[in-house]
Amino acid sequence: VTQNEIGIRAATAADAPALARLRFTFRSEQHSVIESEDEFVARCEPWMRDHLGGGRNDGWRAWLAEQPGPGAFFGTLWLQLVEKLPNPADEAELHAYITSVYVRPEARNAGVGSRLIEAALTTCRDLEVDTVFLWPSARSRALYARHGFTEPSDILSQRLGR
Ligand SMILES: CC(C)(COP(=O)(O)OP(=O)(O)OC[C@H]1O[C@@H](n2cnc3c(N)ncnc32)[C@H](O)[C@@H]1OP(=O)(O)O)[C@@H](O)C(=O)NCCC(=O)NCCS
């Protein structure tokens, strides 16, 4: 697969079945899973359909990389807009959380991940997002650095999860 054959577009609710399978592929590649693919897809697909359907207004959107025509999806990226409180000062009123950035192994290192990240960042700029944040894997740090991500000096966080 060459990069030119792969297009990037915003995902819709109709993409939920394939996106749910891609999510399982991504997570099961890196972690041992506690759910079968079918069990996972049965709960993830309706979640994705719901959150991409526009009815919830909770800020979730996704992009996908695909070949022209009906074909396989090669990659995806999810983003949630995080609302700040209304602000009387001249400050942006949104942050954005990027997650589930994934390109299938056979399509990697040809710029697809970069194009997904740029699609998301273009939307963030259009929406005048303040801060875009994500948790990189060790290997993807260089990729995000090339797209302008730096380690913050002004955010405090506390890990409560496992
Ligand atoms: C990260 C990922 C989406 C990049 O997709 P891609 O289409 O290969 O991206 P690009 O071709 O635009 O950029 C290639 C860069 O990705 C990074 N990369 C390459 N292989 C990678 C891998 N297996 N895992 C993570 N990052 C990787 C490298 O920084 C590489 O550039 P470099 O070798 O010059 O440093 C893809 O490698 C992937 O899905 N990895 C596994 C899942 C993952 O780690 N996701 C990120 C979690 S936040």
The ligand as a Gaussian input file, in Angstrom:
#p B3LYP/6-31G(d) Opt

LIG

0 1
 C        2.252000       5.684000      15.848000
 C        1.690000       5.314000      14.468000
 C        0.210000       5.689000      14.446000
 C        2.436000       6.108000      13.403000
 O        1.857000       5.825000      12.145000
 P        2.712000       5.940000      10.788000
 O        1.756000       5.947000       9.658000
 O        3.789000       4.933000      10.795000
 O        3.337000       7.410000      10.984000
 P        4.317000       8.225000      10.031000
 O        4.719000       7.400000       8.867000
 O        3.707000       9.541000       9.798000
 O        5.544000       8.470000      11.008000
 C        6.475000       7.460000      11.288000
 C        6.966000       7.662000      12.707000
 O        6.109000       6.985000      13.622000
 C        6.887000       6.489000      14.726000
 N        6.740000       5.030000      14.734000
 C        7.177000       4.131000      13.838000
 N        6.822000       2.890000      14.193000
 C        6.143000       2.997000      15.343000
 C        5.502000       2.063000      16.209000
 N        5.479000       0.760000      15.969000
 N        4.875000       2.536000      17.312000
 C        4.868000       3.845000      17.598000
 N        5.449000       4.795000      16.803000
 C        6.082000       4.356000      15.702000
 C        8.318000       6.913000      14.478000
 O        8.497000       8.170000      15.169000
 C        8.343000       7.106000      12.977000
 O        9.277000       8.039000      12.531000
 P       10.859000       7.884000      12.818000
 O       11.148000       6.417000      12.690000
 O       11.480000       8.737000      11.774000
 O       11.038000       8.422000      14.211000
 C        1.874000       3.797000      14.163000
 O        3.236000       3.477000      14.204000
 C        1.145000       2.893000      15.146000
 O       -0.038000       2.644000      14.980000
 N        1.867000       2.386000      16.158000
 C        1.280000       1.490000      17.134000
 C        0.261000       2.206000      18.005000
 C        0.847000       3.399000      18.739000
 O        1.912000       3.339000      19.311000
 N        0.087000       4.509000      18.710000
 C        0.459000       5.719000      19.374000
 C       -0.041000       5.681000      20.743000
 S       -0.268000       7.317000      21.341000

